[in-house]
Amino acid sequence: MSDAIKHECGIAVIRLKKPLEFYKEKYGTAFYGVNKMYLMMEKQHNRGQDGAGFASIKLDVAPGERYISRQRSTAQQPIQDIFAEINGRINTLMTANPDKKDDVAWQKSNVPYIGELLLGHVRYGTFGKNSVESVHPFLRQNNWMHRNLIVAGNFNMTNVNKLFNKLVSLGQHPKEQADTITVMEKIGHFLDDEVAKLYKKLKKEGFNKQQASPQIAERLKVAKILRRASKDWDGGYAMAGLLGHGDAFVLRDPAGIRPAYYFENDEVAVVASERPVIQTAFNVPFEEVKELDPGAAVIVKKNGTLTVEQILEPLTRKACSFERIYFSRGSDAEIYKERKMLGRLLMPRVLESIDHDTKNSVFSFIPNTAETSFYGMVEAAQDELNRQKGQKILAAKGDLTKAQLTEILSQRLRTEKIAIKDAKLRTFITEDSSRDDLVAHVYDVTYGVIKPEDKLVIIDDSIVRGTTLKKSIIKMMARLNPAKIIVVSSAPQIRYPDCYGIDMARLEDFIAFRAAIALLKDNGKEDLIDEVYKQCKEQVDLKDKHVKNYVKRIYEPFTQREVSQKIAELLTDDTVKTEVEIIYQTVESLHEACPENLGDWYFTGDYPTNGGHRVVNKAFINFVEGNKERAY
């Protein structure tokens, strides 16, 4: 993606179902779980590089022994930083106690981090400070083992103010009005309540306080706690939690917006944000890794039993399509096929743009995540070239010399690596013109392969703000002097903000929105802006379920092609003399390529939860009023 956007986040949960001695004997180390967690977090580093966190719980430890360990980092390479610290602690202890190298019981009692229950998190901070205090997992401590709660998630809530006020009404005094703290305290409140009720019941049954603890661990109904805690949540989430005594859970939102996958055998139970992470880390086939259903939770009890329980009534499935287009690793078998199909489905429009002249067209991609879509586009282009060859051969009706036939058959599709991204240039000069000149050189080009009659087709994952295209890529492509530059987006036009974990909060950031506003002004329809603003303002005090997305009206007067033409105009300044065309994927083709991930609110404005409609209207109000605040 030429315009990088951030999103939250990646989670990993491991429950070792055997005693640590088992892993020592079979795999040669009691640190098996720690090693696997490092691998799972590294395989999800694409999901977050602003920070990383790790937590572990040891089961059945004696009173007075430390059983919870946590490490968090916002270093430049946070995953490596965390595990360097963990390994340093472990190595120091083992070096000082060489006779304990094979004593797993001693290691469990004395070495941190090697528990049976582990939670990892990688983070992109979508907004706010990126201090270590903002990094997951979050820990809610208590002297009662059952009331210790560790939470990490890939999520964003649209109604955090409502959730915060709910906590206050329960008598709590939350330390922050942030969704992570609010969610953790909501779960914690009902966890406390459930533990207290169980203790009261056990007391009546004749158990003393010490005897009650293991009974509480056995009888605690995690599903009941999650149902009560998540009742008012509005957002996209895959929420992971560990309880101090050894229960664990991962809850997915009822629209399935954020992803979660799980796997279990007789040795481990595992949950992660992406399927290939589990496949790679544990060497298991595709079909053995299951997707967690929307509104459901994977719950692993202290005894190692895994169940999947429906917590919330599922909504219409709206799994995030950006996961397929860009965020998730392309090593997933399904995602790889889908990304190729996204490229293939763009080809009819590309052929129209180049007048079916594959001979004088060069195909390329903007490194590097668009490469898979590029392969699909090239395969479709090759099909077109083969069709043209067939037509020529048939038209000759057998009257071809060997040389002529060889010439026809030797025609090749021209694919080149045109755009080369250099190492990040530091824009240390603050003066605007100097900074812009440096930004223009973020990409370099391959010279000598483009002829004046050539049309250059270059594919990108998506075009969000268009900044890099305007200031760097198009200018650099124009230096090659092609007859035409065609920039192709494998995603549709991004028209609306996301509020479920992707850092796309302001309407004016989107080149598609700026193009629509420009078209309204070009056509004397500025009054529509005021009309939509008034409609949005009139809904401010309505309940979320009554709010409508009136921002859609901004786009209604224009076709997708008209908006695309305006985008091309806005992204091309006077220094570019070459004709530039922008081609976007259609929403219909997106759904054809990614039939199981129909979440498309950033393209269509059809938000999967009521809170989304409030966010988009708030974003429009902010735009009109010149307010630079986020809409959520």
N, C-alpha and C positions, 0 to 999 in steps of 0.2 A: 504494500500500500504506500503510495508516494506521500500522502498526508497521514502520518502515523496518528492513530487514536488509541487511547488507553482504555482498559476495561478491568473490572475486578472479576475474578481472581482465580486461583487454582487451589483445590483442596485435596488432601490425601489422608486416608485413615487406614491403619493396619491394626488388626487384632490377631496376636499370636495365640493359637488355640491349644498349643502343646506347652509343656514346661520348657523353660529356657535350656535345660539339659538336652532336650531332644534336638534342638537346632545346633547345639555344640557338637553333638555326636554325628548328626547327619551332614551339616554344612561346615563344620570345623570352627564355629564361632558362636558365642552367646550373644554377639552383637548383630545377629542376622537381621533383626527388625530395624535397627538403626541404619544398617547398610541399605536395606530395601527402601526405607523412607528417603534416604539421600537420592537414590536412583529415581524414585517417583517424583520428587520435587524438581530434580534436574530435568526430567522429561516434560515438566510443565513450566519450565522457566519462561517459555513464550507467553504465559498467562500473567506474568508479573515480575518486574525487575526493580521495583522501588523498595521492596522489603520482603523479608521472609521470616517465618517463625516455625518453631518445632516445640512440641510438648509430649511428655510421656508419663504414663502411670504404671506403677508396679503393683501387682495384685498380692493380697494376703501378706502384707508386711506387718511386723510387730509394732505396737505403739512406741512412738519415739523415733522410729526410722523414717527418713524422708522418702516419700513415695511419689511425689509430683516433681518433675523437672521441666523447665521451660527455657528456651533460648530464642531471642529475636534479634534482627539486625536490619539496619538501613544502609549498610556499607555498599560500595559500588558493585560488588558481587556478593549479595547477601546470603545466598545459599551456601557458597563456598566458605563465607565468613562464619556462618553458624556451625557448620560441620568441622571447620578447622578448630573452633573453640571446643566442640564436643570431643573431637579426637584428641585434642591437647589434654583435656581433663582425664580422659580414659587412659591415655599413654602415660601420663604422669603417675597415676595410681598404679598401673600395672608395672611400670619400671621400678617403683618403690617397693612393690610386692611381687617379685618374680616367681615366688613359690605358689602364688594364687592363680597362675596362668590357666589352669584347668579346673579351678574351684568355682563352679558356676554359682553355688549358693553364696559364697563370699562376695562374688562379683555383684550379685543382685542386691545384697545388703549394703555394699560399700561404694559401688560405682554408679554415678548418675546416668540417666538417659536410657538404660537398657531394660525398660519395663516391657510388659506384654501388650500394652495399649499405647499407640502412637498416633499423633495428629500433626500434619504438616500443612503449611499455607504459604503461597507466593502471592504477592500483592502489587497491584498498580493502584496508587492513590488517585482516585478520580478528582478529588479536590481537597483543599485544606492542607495543613502542614504534614510533612512526611517524617515526623519524629518517630522514634522507636515506640513511644506510647500509643501510636496509631496502628501499630503492626499487630496482626493476629498471630497466634491465638490470644484471646483475652481470658483472664483468670478471675473467677469469683471465689474467694477463699472462705473457709469455715472450718472450725475444729471438728465438726461432725463430718466424717468422711463422705457421707452421702450427699452433703450439701455443697461440696466443692464442685464447681462447674467450669469447664474449659470450653470456649466457643471460638470457632473460626468459620468463615463463610465466603461464598462468592455471591454477593447480593447487593441490592440497593432497595430501600423502602421508599415509597412515594409519600407515605403518611406519617413520617417520623414525629411530627408535632402532635398528632393525635395520640400516638403511642406513648409519647413522653407525658402528655397530660393524663393519660390513663394510669401511668405509674404513680404520678403525683396524687391522683384520686384514691389510690390504694394505700396512701400514707408513706410512700417511698420518697427519697430525696436523691434522684439520680445526679451523678457528678458531672455528666455531660448530656447535651441534647444531640447526641450522635446516634445513628441507627444501630451501630454495633453494640454500644453500651445499652441502648434501649431494649434491643432484642434479648441480650444476655440477661438483663434484669427482669424482663418479662418471664423468660424461662425459669430464672432463679426464684422468682416469687412463687410460681406454682410448684416448683421443686420443693421449696421450703414447706409450703402448705401440705403437700402430699406426704412428706416425711413426718411432719407433725401429726397428721391424721393417723398414719400407720403406727407411730409410736404410741399414741393414745389407745389405739385398738389393741396393740400387743401388750400394753400394760394391763389392760382389762383381762387379757388371756393369761396373765400371771408371769410374763417375762419381765426380768429386771432390765435396767438400762444397758448393761453390757451384753446380755443375751439378745436384746432387741436388735442390735446393729446388724448381725448377719441375716436376721429375718427381714429387716427393712430392705437390704440389698436384694434378697430373693423376691420379695413381694412388690417392690416398686414398679409401677406401671408407667414406663417411659412414654408410651403412646398417649396415655391419658394426659400427662403433663404437656406434651406437644400440642394436643388438640386444644387445650385451654389457653396455652401461651400464644398460639398462632392464629387464634380466632379472628383478630382484627388486622392481621398483617396484609398490606397491599404492596406488592413488589415482585421482583424476580429473585429467587434465592435457591441456593443449595447450601443448607446450614448444617454444619457438623458440630457435634458436642461430645465431650467425655465427662462422665460423672466420677467423682473421686474414688468410689468403691469398685469401679470397673465396667459399668455399663457404657455403651456408646451409641450414637445415632447420627444419621444424615437425613435431613428432611428436604424434599424438593417442592418448589412452589406449585400451586394447583394448575397453572397454565403451562408448566414445563419449560419456562423461559430459560432458566439456567440449567446446564447439563449435569448429570451425575450417573456414574456407572459403578457396578459392584461385581464382586466375584468371591466365591468361597470354595474351599475344599477342606479336607480334614486337618490341614495345618494352619491355614490363615483365613481370615475374612478381610476383604479389602474394598475400599471405595475411593474413587478418584473422579476428577472433572472430565477426564478423557479416557476413552476405551484403550487406545494403543499404549497408554502409560502402564496399565495393568497387564496387557499382553506382553509388553517388553520386560517389565520388571519381574514377572512371575512365569514367563514363557508358557503362556496359555493361548489356545486358539480363540479366534474371533467369537465363535458361537457360545463360548463358555462365559464371556463377559456380558452381563445383562444391564440394560438401561433401567434406571429407577423410574417408575411411572410418576406422572405429575400428581402432586398432592400426597404422595406416599413417603414413608420413611423406612430406611434400613435400620433395624434396631438389633444390636448385639448385646445380649445380657452378659453379666459377669461370668456365668458358667460357659460362655462361648457359643450359645445358641443364637443363630441368626434368623430373624423373621422380617418380613416386609409387611407393614401395616398401613392401611389407608387412613391418613390423618385428616385431610381436607377433601371436600367434594371437588373432583376435577372440573376445571373449566375447559372450554374449547382449547385444544392443544395448540400452543403458539410458541414452540421451541424456537429460540433465536436463530434466524437464518445467517446472521453474521458469524456465528460459530462455524458454519459450513464454508462461507465465502472466504473467511480470513483468519479468525482467532484460533480455532483448534488446529492441531498439527495435521498436516496433510497425509501423514502415514496411516491414518485410519482408512481402511479399505473402502468404506462407503463414501467418506469425504473426498477421497482421491477421485473416485468415479464422478461424483457430483461436480467437482471443480472442472474436470474435463468437459462435462456436459455443459456447464455454464459457458465455456469458450466456444463449444460447438454450436450452441444455439444462437450465438451472436453472428455467425458467419453469413446468413442471408443479408443482413443489413450491411455488413462489411463488403460483400460482393456487389451490392447495389452502389456503395460509395466508390468502389474502384472500377465500376463499369465492367465487372467480371474480367478485368485485365490482370490475371495472375502473373503474367510474364513480366510486367513492369511494376510489380508490387513487392515490397520487402516487409516481412513480418517479424516482429520482435516483441519484447515484454519489458516492463519496468521491474528490475530485480527487487526481490527475488521470489516473493510469495505469489506472484501472478504466473509463475512458470507453469503450474499444472493447467490452469485455464488456457494458457498459451498452447500447450500440447493439444488440447481439445479443439481450439480454433484452427490450428495447423492441420489436424487430421481432416477437418471439414473442408479446409482449403485444398488439401490434396485430393479429396473426393471430387471437387470442382475441376481441378486440373486434369484428373483422369477422365472426367466426362468430356472435357474439351478435346483431349487426345482422341478419345473414341469417336467423337463427331468428325474430326479431320480424317481419320482412317476410313470411316464409313462413307464420307463424302467423296473420297477418291475412288470408291467402287473397285478396289483392287488395282488401280492404275498408279501404283507407287513404286519408285525405285528403292533399292535397299538403303541407299543414302538418305532418301526422304523419310522412309519409315524410321530409320535410326534417329534422325533429327527430331521427329515428333516424340518418339519414346524417350529421348534423352532430356526432354524438358523437365526441370526440377523446380519445386517450390523454393523460393528464396527466403531463407530464414537466417537472421543474423543477430548477434548480441550487440545491440546498438547503444543502449544506455548502460553506463557503468557508474555505480555509486562509489564515490571516493570516501575515505575515512572522514568522519565528521569534521567539518571546518569550524573552528571556533570563531564566532563573530564577536571578537573582542573590541572592535571599534563601534562606538555607540552612534556615530553619525549615520543617519538613515541611508544616504546614497552609498556610503562605503559598505554598510552591512548588506544592503541589497546586492551589491556587486559580488560579495563573498557567497551569499546564498545562491546566486546564479550558477556557481561552480560546484555545488553539491554533487551534481551529476556531470560526468564527462561522456563523450560519444566516440564511437569507432568511426574513424575517417576512411574514405576511399572505397566504400562499398555501395554508396548511393549515387545513382546517375540522375541528371537533371530531369529525366522523364519519369522517374520512379515515384510511386506513391508509398509513403511509409506508414505502416499500420503497427501501432504499439498498444499492447493491452496492459491494463492496470486492474488490481482487485476492485477498487472503488475510488471515487473522487469525492472527497468530503468538503474540504475548504477550497481546494484548487490552488493553494498558495505555492506549493512546490512545482506544480505544473506551470504556473504563470511565470514564476521568478527563475526557474531553472530548466525544467525538462523541455518545454516547448521552445524556449530560446536556443537551447543546445541542439535540438533536432533541426531547427531552422538553419543552423550553421552548415548543415549538410546540403542545403539547397534542393530538397526534394520538390516534386511538382505539387504534392499535397501531403499534409500530416493528418492522420486519422487516429485519434486517441479513443480507445475502446475500454469501457468499464464493465467488468463482469458482474457488478452489482447495479441495481437501478439507482435512480437519483435519490440521494439522501435529502429528504424534505423536512423531517420533523425530529425533535430531540428524543434521545433515549433517556429513560429514567429508571432502568433496571440493571445498571452496572457498567454501561459503556459511557465513556466520557464525551458525550455529545449533548451539551446542555443548552446552548444558545442558538437560536434560529439564525441570527445574523452571521454565524460562523459558516453556514452552509452555502456553497456557491449556487445550489439550485434555488434556495430561498431568495438570495440576492438577485438572481436572474428573474424570478417571478415578480419581485418588487420593481425591478427595472422595466419589465414588460408592461406592468400596470401603468407606470409613469409614461412610457413611450406611447401608450394607447389612450392616454387621458382617462384612465380608470382609477386614479389615486383615491377617489371617494370610497372605494371598496376597503381600503386600509382602515379608514375611520369607522366604517360599518362593522368590520370584524372586531376592531378594538372595543367598540361599545358592547358588542355581543359577549365578548370575553369578560369585560368588566361587570356586566349584569349577572354573571354566573359565580362571581367571587364568593358569595355567601351561601351558595347552594351546596347541598350534600353531594359528595363525589358521584353517587349513582345517578344524579340528575344532570350532570355536566356533559356538554357535547363539545366535540372538536370543531369549532368554527374556523380554525386556521386553514382547513381544507379549501375554503372559499377563495383563498389567495391564488390557488393554482387552477381553479375551475375554468377560467376564461381561455386557457391555453392548452395546446396539445403537448405531449412529451417532447416531440421534435422541436416545437417552437421554443420550449425551455432549453433544450440542448443547444439550439442555435445561438441563443442568447448567452449561454454559458461559454461557448466557444468565443464569442465576441468579447466577453469580459476577461477571458484568460489570455487574450492575444493583444499585446500592445502595439504601438506604432513601429517598433523596431523589428517586428516579425512580418516579413513580406509574403511568406508562404501561406496558402489557404489552409485553414485548420478546421477540422470537423470533429465533434465529440459524439460518440455513439454510446448509449447506455443500454444495459440489459432491461428488458421489460419485466414487470412483476409477474406476468403470466409465465414467462420463460423461467424465471427464478423458481417458481413453484413446481414447474415441470422437472427442473434439475434437482431440486431439494424437496421432494414431496412430503417428507416427515418433519421438516422444519419450516413451518408456515408463518413463523413470527416475522412480520414485515412492517411493523408500526412506524419505523423510521423512514420507510418508503411511502406508505399509504396513509398514515395517520390513524390506522385502526388499532388502537391500543387494547391489549388483552385484559387490562384491569381498569377499574373506574378511576383510579388515581392518575393514570396516564393522561386522561383528558384534562384534568386540572393542570397538570404540568405543562402541556403544550399551550394551553390558554395563558398561563402565567408567563411562559416564555415569550409569547407574542406581546403581552402587556409590557413586559420588560423592554422588548425591542422598540415599541412605539414611544415609551417614556424615556428611552435612553439609559435605562437601568442595566448596569453590567453584572448584576447579581445572577446567580444560578437560579433556575426555576424550581429546584428541589434541593 
